[in-house]
């Protein structure tokens, strides 16, 4: 039914090109487009393609990928474009960041988050090790909606800032951050790289995903931009063991920041590259 509907809608509107970001709803549109000889460009965000992308790739004229290590797609059609990132993240202000967080000292700052929905395991680990982190560092903790945990800590810690979800605040929080700790989804990884921020990544495991975050994190580790804590490892213990030495080693942090530059440049220019492909003549 979806294929038939897509076919007649596309035949009526006759677009010059179809751009797909994946998902099962994209499959009938892409297939119908191919039947009507409409040019198809798709984009795979993660380093491990999803099923919808694998199907759509057969009918696509061009396949854009975020990571050069992405496998399982036709190399003759594939172009590494990076992942488009929001322009707003580059407009952060250190002054605004300190105003939002009320952090006034000069200690190094860690930003910890568990993705757009938050991560209970990361939150619980943070609250467990928080007293030790706060002895030497500032901590910005984005918990995820509905996961605020102020009950776990004193309300007025001068170097701890907790927020459920950061939207307009996010660029300013990034601006005062020395190390990002969090999940390894494609959007998060690309924003971190585009901002040249060193990171400690804690990817989701294969039990609750297809393993794309592990592969994303491995890529960042391979280029020297990130440290990784893998699924199943002792999270509170390893967070302390990895964060403290990193935060005390300014040269290491600088080297990790430098290592993000090439991939970060890809992501900063991804929108232009994809747009150029879309308006390109067949």
PyMOL commands that set and color helices and strands:
alter all, ss='L'
color gray80, all
select helices_A, chain A and resi 2-13+24-35+51-57+87-91+94-101+120-133+150-152+170-175+186-194+212-222+235-248+250-259+261-268+270-279
alter helices_A, ss='H'
color red, helices_A
select strands_A, chain A and resi 17-20+39-44+62-65+78-80+109-113+138-142+160-163+179-182+199-201+226-228
alter strands_A, ss='S'
color yellow, strands_A
deselect
rebuild
show_as cartoon
